[in-house]
Every structure is written in C-alpha cells, then in structure tokens.
Amino acid sequence: MLTVSVKWQKKVFEGIEIDVSLPPYVFKAQLYDLTGVPPERQKIMVKGGLLKDDADWSSIGVKDGQKLMMMGTADEIVKAPEKAIVFAEDLPEEEQATNLGYSAGLVNLGNTCYMNSTVQCLKSVPELKSALSNYSLAGRSNDVDQTSHMLTVATRELFGDLDRSVNAVSPTQFWMVLRKKFPQFSQLQNGMHMQQDAEECWTQLLYTLSQSLKAPTSSEDSDAVKALFGVNLRSRVHCQESGEESSETESVYSLKCHISHEVNHLHEGLKHGLKGELEKTSPALGRTAVYLKESLIDSLPR
C-alpha cells in the first residue's frame, strides 16, 4: 500500500492510498470521487508518460509519499432543482388521496366497521356505480317498497360523497336508512349499538339493490346486481326416508366456507358449504322429514 498526494489545478489532495494489488483504474476511481474528473479524462503524469488503466504498478516506479500531477476537466456539477422535490409519502393525507387516486374512508359511527367494509367493497365495482347513477331519485318501481328505494338512494349518495371527498366521510344518513330497512342492525348492548355480521349486511344490501336496480323486463339480463354478484347454484334435494328427490336452482350473493377439523384448504371448506340438511314436509310421508341438499356451482358472476 502506497500513500501519495495528487495536485489538480490549484488543489492538492494529501494522503491518498494506492492499493498496488489493484489496477490503476481503481486509483482513478478514487480521484473521481475527490475531484469529479471521470477516469477517461484523467491525465496523470508518471515515469514514462501517462498512467494507463491497466498498467503494472511495479513497472511505473511510484514511490511512497510521491506527489503526482493530474490534469482533466471535472463533470458539471448538477444544479439543485429550482423547486424542491416532494415525495408522495410526504404530502398531506388529503393530497395523497387525490394524487394517488385513493378513495376517501368512512367514519366508524360505533361498531359500524361491518357496514363500512361492505360499502367500500361495493363502491370498488364500477358497473354497480354506473347502475346506481342511472337510478331515478324521484320515483320508484311499484315492485320496490319505500325503504328499499330510500336505501338505494342513500347508497348512491354515499358513493358520490366518497368520490368527491378526500377526507373521511360520515355515513350517518346511510346508516339510519339501513337500520330502518333492517331493524336487526339497531340492536343495542349496554347502550351501544352491537357489532354486526358483515356477510349479513352484504347479502341484505345486495338483495335490496337487486330489486331496486332491476330493469322493467322479465329477462334474466335485466338484473344488473345478480349479473355482477350472483352465484347460480343447481341443487339436488333428496329424502333418504322416502326416496323423494327433486332439483332446484337459486342465486346467492355469497358462498359459505365451513371450517372444521377436517378442513385444511379453502376449497374444502367451500365444498362442505355446498352440502347441508333441511327440514320440510314430505308428501310421501305426510309429515316433516330431513332432506339432504347438495349444490353445485352452475355459474359465477361475470
């Protein structure tokens, strides 16, 4: 290891170490860090001429403590930007939401996370937002009751508030109408509203929107919500006592996943959820009997 000094222009850099086991290009890289002169522009005077990138230090004759002369023009110093760079994560939350396209959040009104999560999930579906935007605010179909109409309008208005705001939105009006339509969500415990099941909220809200947004035609394609979220099932219903068997079809908005000690994977839980027992009157037996219901998925949402 040698220690040298290097004079460049009017500056002298003292105590620069040279590892003679490495090629001179490494030494030039050290000088680049000090002077800003790229290695390809450096002209370093040594015995026998200019220092080459791949020269052998033993043949150059550089001595410990020697002063070397370097010529060359440094790269232009990068100017600081006229306007300071601001990273997205350093912006206020409101600007982050606007610039990154995030949706506003919902205020928890007291154990209403089940409702808020349902609303946020549904709002992420553009086709549903489009169907709601075309829903008439003034009138309603004769097949839709007043509270269903009010809940559909409240859903549309809440989606609009979320789109227009960058701050958390309070879903007070929506919550009031939801509880009016489905009183079970008004249950109290110790003076506070109880936590509720998000799956129940999801199913009830989708059923309501399905009825409200259904086009005035008997076609299956007229039900926008069913097309977007409906899972069509084909079921075999069998009574072991009487041997009676029938088939039926239905559309559901969620699949049950039964968890037990036998279930290790999601698909196993879903398969268990497609089987169940029900009690109904058996015409052959003339009394109530247990039927086994086994369902298969006929089609999934689009």
N, C-alpha and C positions, 0 to 999 in steps of 0.2 A: 504494500500500500504506500503510495507516494502522496505528499501534500505539496500543492503548488499554489501560486497566485496567478490570476489572469487579468490583464489590462484590456479594457474595451472602452473605446472613446476616452472619456475623462474619468472613468471609474476603474477602481482596482478591487477585485474580489479576492480576498485572502482566505487561506486555509481550505482550499478545495481539495478533497481527497480523490485520488485516482486508484481504482482497483485494476492493477495491471493484468489480472487474470481475465478481464473482460475487454472486448474490443473498444477502440476509441469512440465508436458511435455512442456508447453508454456515457462516456465523459461529455460528449457534445450534448447529450440529452440533459445532463446536469446543468450545463451552461445555458441551455434554452430556458430552463426553469428560472435561472438567475437574471438573464438578460432579455428574454423574449425573442432572441435571434434563432430561427429554425436551423437545425443541423445542416441542411443543404445549403444554407447561406453563410455558414461559419467558415472563415479562413483563419486557421490557427497556425502560426509560424513555429516550426520546429526545425531541428537539424536536418538538412537535406531538402527543405521545401515546406509544403503544406501538409498538415496532419490528415491522413486518409482514414476513412471509416473503418477499414478492415486491416489497418497496419498492425505490425507486431511491436508492442511497447519496448521489447528488449533491443530492437534494432534502431529505435528512434533516439535513444540516449537522453530521455528526460530525467532530470535529477530531482531529488527531494529538495523542496524549498525554491525551486526554479520559478522565475516569472515568465509567463507565456503571453504573447501578444495575439489578440483576436480582432478581426475585422468582420463587419457584416451589419446589415440593417434589420432592426427588430420589426416584428409584425406590428401593425397599427393597433393601438390599444382600443379595445372595444368600449365604445361610449355607453354610459348608463342610459337607459331609456328615459325619454322626456317625461313619460307618465309611468309611475311605479306599477309594477305587475302585481295584481291582486289575484290570489288563487281562490278557486270556487269555495274551498272549505273555510276560507277566512271571511267570506261575505256574511252579512246578517242573514238570519234564517229566512226572512221574507224574500230576499233577493236570490238565495239559493233555490228556493221553491220555484221562483219564476224562471230563472236561467236554466235549471236542470229539468224543468217540466214536471216537478213533483206535485201531487195533489195535496190540497190542504187536509189537515187532520180534523178529527171530531172531538169535541169536549166530552169527557165522561161525566154524565149527569148523576152518577151514583149507581154503581153496578150495572152500567149500560154498555160494557165492553162487548157483550154478546150482540147487541144491536149495531154498535159502531162497526164491528168487524164484518157483519153481514152487509151493511150499506157500502163499505169500502170495496168489498169483493164485487158486488153487483155494479158499482159505478165503473169498474175497470172494463166492462163489456160495452164496446162502442155501439153494437147493434141494439142493445137494450136502451141506451141513452137516446138513440135515434128514434126508437119506437115511442119512448116517453115524450120526446119533443113534439111528436105529431099527435099526441093525445089532447083531446079537446078539454080545456079547463072549464068551459061554461056548462056544457051539457054532458049527459051520460047515457049509456045504453039502458034500455028497460031491463036488461038482464043483470045490471050491476047495481047493487044497493048503495045507499048514500055514503056509508062509512068506507066501503071499498073505493068509491070514487074519491073521497077525501084523502085516503091513504095513497092512492096513485098520484094525485096532485101533489101531496106532501113529498113523495119520493122524487118527483120531477123537480120540485122547487129546491129540495135539499141538494140534489145533484148539481143544479145550477149555482147554488151558493158555494159549493165546493170548487167549482170551476172558476168562479170569479174571485175567490179569496185566496190570500197567501197565508193567512192566519187561521188558527183552529176555529172551526165553525161549531156553534152550539145547535144541536138538532132538537131543540125544545118542541117546536111545532110538530115535527115528525113523530117524536116520542109520545106526545099527547094523543095524536090520531091513532098511532099503533096500539096504545093501551085501550082506546075507545073501541077499536075494531076487535082486539083480542084481550079481554079483561084479565086473562091469566098473567099477563106481563105487569099487572098492577099489584101483585101480591107484596105484602109488607111483612117485615120481621124486625121487631124492636124499633118500630117507627121508621125503618128504612126500606126502600124497595129491594127485593131479593134479587140475587143473581139468577139469570135465566139461561135456558139452553139455546145456544146459537143455531143449532140444527133446526130446532122448532121454529125459531124466528125466520130462518132462511126458507123453510118449507111454507110457512103461512104467508110470508110476504110474496113469494113467487106465485103461490096459488092465487092470491088477490090480484097481482099484476097480470096473471094469465087471463083471468076473467075480464079485467078492465081493458086490456090491450087487444083482445080477440077481435078480429075483423068481422063485420056483419055478414058472414057467409058460413056455410056448413063445411067448407073444405078444411082438411087437416092442416093445410099450409097457412090457414088464417090465424093460427095460434102462434104468435111470434115467440112468446116465452117458452112454450113447450118445445118449439124447434131449437131454441138456444140452450135450454137446460134440461129438457125432459129425457129420461132414460126409459125406453119402452121395454116392458117385460112380457114374456109369454110364459104362463104358469100352468102346471098340471096339478089339479086338486083331486086327491084320492082318499077314500074312506076305507080303511082296512077291514072294518067290521062288516060293512055291507057290500064292499067291492065296487061301490059307485065311483065314477071317475068323470071329470069334466075338465075343460080347458078354459082359460080366460086370459085377457090381455089388459094391461094397465100401464099408465105412465107415471113415473115417480121423479122427484127432484133431488133425490139423494139415494145412495146405496149404503146399506148397513154393513158395518165391519164388526163381526162378533169376535171378541178376544177371550180366549180360554187357554188352559194349559196345553191344548192340542195345537194351538195356532202359533206358528213361528214366522210366517210371512204374511204380507198384506193380502196377497191373492187368496190365501187360505181363509183369512177372516171374511173376505168378500163372498167366497163360495158358501161359507157357513151362513152368512146373512141372507142368502137366496133360498134357504130352506127354513121352514117353520111349521108350526101347528096352529090350527084354528078350530073353533067350535061353531057349528051351525046345525040347523035342523036337517036331518036325513029323511027324505021322502020314503025311502025303502024301510027304514026302521021306525018311522013315526015318532022320533024323538031327537034330542040333541046328541050329536056324535062328534068325535075328534077326527079331523081331516088333516092329512099331510099335504102341505103346499110346497112344491118345488118349482122355482122360477129360473128362467134363462134370459139373458140379455138379448133382446131382439134387435135393438138399435141404440146407438149413443147420440148425444147432442151433436149438432153439426159443428 
